[in-house]
Amino acid sequence: MSKIINQLTPEDFGKTFDAATFAEWKKAMDAVTKPSFIIINMALLWAGIGAIYLLGMIGIGLFFVLSFIAIGIAVPKQNKRKKYQRQLGITNSDFTMAVKNCRNRISQIEN
């Protein structure tokens, strides 16, 4: 997803945007969809599940602690993305349509 986000243009949305805000939104989207970010959160959750299996009731507490850490890592990045998305007036359906338009544009260029 990160590759397609980097190739998005305002024309894919059918709108015009402030260039600086659009660039910041793309950076925020890239940060949210980075594989390392997703792997860290999944590793924390799997470690919590493993702790439940190995430690029983103590593991349940550890699972919740690790879950809150994963949430604490994810929420600021999501909030930053949402802030720029609100400033630009982009909804999730607009984003989905823009990705579709971008893929169509790229496939036309390649053919």
C-alpha positions as CSV (number, residue, x, y, z in Angstrom):
1,M,0.0,0.0,0.0
2,S,2.9,2.4,0.8
3,K,4.0,2.4,-2.9
4,I,0.6,3.4,-4.2
5,I,0.3,6.1,-1.5
6,N,3.5,7.7,-2.7
7,Q,2.1,7.8,-6.2
8,L,-1.2,9.4,-5.3
9,T,-1.8,12.9,-6.8
10,P,-4.6,15.4,-6.1
11,E,-6.0,14.6,-9.5
12,D,-6.6,11.0,-8.4
13,F,-9.0,12.6,-5.8
14,G,-10.5,14.9,-8.4
15,K,-9.8,17.8,-6.1
16,T,-7.1,20.4,-5.5
17,F,-5.2,20.4,-2.2
18,D,-2.7,22.6,-0.4
19,A,0.6,21.0,-1.5
20,A,2.2,21.1,2.0
21,T,-0.8,19.6,3.7
22,F,-1.1,16.9,1.0
23,A,2.6,16.0,1.4
24,E,2.2,15.8,5.2
25,W,-0.9,13.5,4.8
26,K,1.1,11.2,2.5
27,K,3.9,11.0,5.1
28,A,1.3,10.2,7.8
29,M,-0.3,7.6,5.7
30,D,3.1,6.1,4.9
31,A,3.9,5.9,8.7
32,V,0.6,4.1,9.4
33,T,1.1,1.5,6.7
34,K,4.8,0.8,7.2
35,P,5.4,-2.9,7.6
36,S,7.7,-2.4,10.5
37,F,5.0,-0.5,12.4
38,I,2.5,-3.3,11.8
39,I,5.0,-6.0,12.7
40,I,5.8,-4.4,16.0
41,N,2.2,-4.1,17.0
42,M,1.5,-7.7,16.0
43,A,4.6,-9.0,17.8
44,L,3.4,-7.2,21.0
45,L,0.0,-8.8,20.7
46,W,1.4,-12.3,20.0
47,A,3.8,-11.9,22.9
48,G,0.8,-11.2,25.1
49,I,-1.0,-14.3,23.8
50,G,2.1,-16.4,24.4
51,A,2.3,-15.0,28.0
52,I,-1.3,-16.1,28.7
53,Y,-0.4,-19.6,27.5
54,L,2.8,-19.8,29.5
55,L,2.0,-17.8,32.6
56,G,-1.8,-18.3,33.1
57,M,-3.4,-15.5,35.1
58,I,-0.3,-13.4,35.2
59,G,-0.1,-13.7,31.5
60,I,-3.6,-12.2,31.1
61,G,-2.3,-9.1,32.9
62,L,0.8,-9.0,30.7
63,F,-1.4,-9.4,27.7
64,F,-3.4,-6.3,28.6
65,V,-0.3,-4.3,29.3
66,L,1.2,-5.2,26.0
67,S,-2.1,-4.5,24.2
68,F,-2.2,-1.0,25.8
69,I,1.4,-0.4,24.6
70,A,0.4,-1.5,21.1
71,I,-2.5,0.9,21.2
72,G,-0.3,3.6,22.5
73,I,2.0,3.2,19.6
74,A,-0.8,3.2,17.0
75,V,-3.1,5.9,18.2
76,P,-0.8,9.0,17.7
77,K,0.0,7.9,14.2
78,Q,-3.7,7.3,13.3
79,N,-4.7,10.7,14.9
80,K,-2.0,12.5,12.8
81,R,-3.3,10.9,9.6
82,K,-6.9,11.7,10.5
83,K,-6.0,15.3,11.3
84,Y,-4.5,15.9,7.9
85,Q,-7.4,13.9,6.2
86,R,-9.9,16.3,7.9
87,Q,-7.9,19.3,6.8
88,L,-8.0,18.1,3.2
89,G,-11.6,17.0,3.3
90,I,-10.8,13.4,2.3
91,T,-13.2,10.6,3.4
92,N,-12.3,7.0,3.4
93,S,-14.4,6.4,0.3
94,D,-12.5,9.3,-1.4
95,F,-9.3,7.6,-0.5
96,T,-10.5,4.2,-1.8
97,M,-11.6,5.8,-5.1
98,A,-8.3,7.7,-5.4
99,V,-6.3,4.5,-5.0
100,K,-8.4,2.9,-7.7
101,N,-7.9,5.9,-10.0
102,C,-4.2,5.9,-9.3
103,R,-3.9,2.2,-10.2
104,N,-5.8,2.8,-13.4
105,R,-3.6,5.8,-14.3
106,I,-0.4,3.7,-13.6
107,S,-1.7,0.8,-15.7
108,Q,-2.5,3.1,-18.6
109,I,1.0,4.5,-18.5
110,E,2.6,1.0,-18.5
111,N,0.5,-0.1,-21.4
